[in-house]
Amino acid sequence: PNQQVCAPRAALVEKLKSEFDEEPEAVGVTHSGGLFEILSSSAGTWTVLATGPNGVSCLVLSGDGWMSRTEPREPKTTKAEGTKRDL
């Protein structure tokens, strides 16, 4: 069975940098105060990390073939301001 890989965030980020040349590409803050990050390399490898408020990160997914957006998205304005929690 696959075991989940978890370690302090700084240690995992350094390991992904040294072994795969991956660096943080995107990050989001969860409602519970954690981080959800995508790290990627110029070779196309990528890793998704979830980090709890305690600073411990766990590898969620990884793979090949990552492609970044070339331009940032324009913010949308709507009359109804909902959140993902409302869905």
N, C-alpha and C positions, 0 to 999 in steps of 0.2 A: 504493500500500500504506500501511496505517496504521503510523505510527511510535510506539513506546512513549514516553510522556512520563515523564521521570525528572528529579529535581532534589533538592537538599538538602531534608529534611523540612520545616524551618521555612519555606522559601520556598514549597513547594507548599501547606502549610496556610494560609499568609497569602494566597496567590492564590485558593484556594477560598473563604476567608472574604470577601475583598474583592469577588470577582466573583459568587459565588453565595450568600453569607451562610451557608455551610456550616461547621459546627463538629464536633469529634470527638463521636461518639455512643457508640461501642463500640470496644474494643481487646482484642487478645489477643496473647500472646507466643508466637512459634513455637519449635519445638524447636531451631532453629539460632540463636536469640537475636535474631531480627528481630521486627517488629511487623506485625500485620494490623489495619487500622483502617477503620471506617466513619464517614464524616463526612456530616452531613445538615443540611438547612435546614428552617425552618418552612413553606416553600413546597412541600416534598416532594422536592426534588432530593437526590441522594445520590452519594457517591463512595467507592470502596474503594481504599485505599492499602496497598502492601506496602513496608515499610522494612527494609533490611538492617542488620546490626550496624554498618556504616560510616556510617549516618545518611542514606543516599541512599534516597529514596522513589520509587516508580513507581506511576502510576495503573493500576489493574487493571481496574476497571469503573466505570461511572457511569450514572445514569438518573433517572427521575422516579417519584413515587408512593410514597415512603418512609413507612412507618407504624411508630411505636415501640410497644413493649409498654407498657402502663400501669402494670404492677406487676412488680417483679423476680421471677425464679424462685426457688422455695424449693430449697435444696440437697438433693440426694438422698443417702441413705446406703445402701450396698449391702455385702453380705458380700464380694464379689469386687471388688477394687480393680484395675481395668485402666486402660490408657491408650489413646488413639487410635492409638498406634504398634502396639498389639497387634492391631488390627483388620485 
